[in-house]
Amino acid sequence: METSILLIIAGMAIVTYIPRMLPLVFLDANKIPPKLQAILRNVPYAALGALIFPGILTVHDNIMFGIIGGITAAIIAYLGANLIVVVLSSIGILTIISMFF
């Protein structure tokens, strides 16, 4: 393997490790302010939204196709369905729509 590739891999490993290590070293779970805890609890949802939303807009040539699938998934998830039910219902609706268009 080339040295540059090994350096890139090592750099990525360090950059990935640092954000995971810093909270363990510098923060005590009992001393985190409640406002910061509330923000940190919402980080996974924000990251998931940032990953999913662009895919919704680019899943098909017609943007409405993705929007309908996203709205369907949001409604089913809001009703409290399991993740697999949310995904399958969105796929099912889009399959039915694709049969007609």
N, C-alpha and C positions, 0 to 999 in steps of 0.2 A: 504494500500500500504506500502511496505517496505520503510524504511528510505533511504536505498541506492538508490532506484529507484527515490525517490523524489530529492535526492541530484544530481543525474545524470541529471534529467530534469532541475533543477535550474542551474546547471553548463552549460548545453547546451544553455539555455536561455541567460545567461550572455555572453557567448562566441559569440552568434549570435548578441546580442544587441550592444556590444562594437564597432565592425567595422562600424556599422551604425551610432552610436552616435558620434564617434570621429571626423569625417569630419564636422559635424554640429557644434560642439563646437569649434574646432580649426581652421577651414578654412573659409574664407570669399570668396564667389563666385566671387567677383570682383578682388581678389588678387591672384587667382590661375594662375601660369605661363602658357603661351600657350602650351609649350611642355608637361606639366603635363596634361593639358586638352586633348591634342591629345592622350596621353596614356590612360587616363581614358575612352575616347570615345570608344576605341577598346577592353576594358575589357569584355563586354558582348559577343562579337564575339569569343574571345579567350576561354572564359568559355564554350560557346556553342560547340565550336570545340572540346574541351577537353572531353565533355560529349558524343558527337555523334561519334567521330572517333573510340573509342574502340568498340562501338556497331556495326559499319560497319564491322569491322574485325571479329566479333564473331557471326554475325547474322545467319550464316549457316555453315555447315561442310566444304563446298567449299568456300574458302576466296574470290574467284573471284565473287561470287554471291553478296556479300556485296559491293565489289569495283565497280561493274557495277551499282548497285543501287546508290551508293554515287556519282559516276561520272555523272549519269543521273540527279540526283538532283542538282548537282553543275552547270551543263550546263543549265538546265531549270531556275534555280535561276539567273544565270548570264544574261540570256535573259530578265530578269525582270518580270517573272511570279509571281503571288500571291503565298503565302505560301501553300495554300491548293492545288493549281495546281502542285506545286513542289512535294509535298508529294504523291498526287494521280498519277502523272506521274511516279515517281520512283516505287511505288507499282505496277502500271500497267506493266511496263517493266519487273519487277521481276516476276510477275505472268505469263507473256508470256514466259519468259525464263524457268520458272519452269515446264511449260507444255511440253517442249521439252527435258528436262533432268531429 
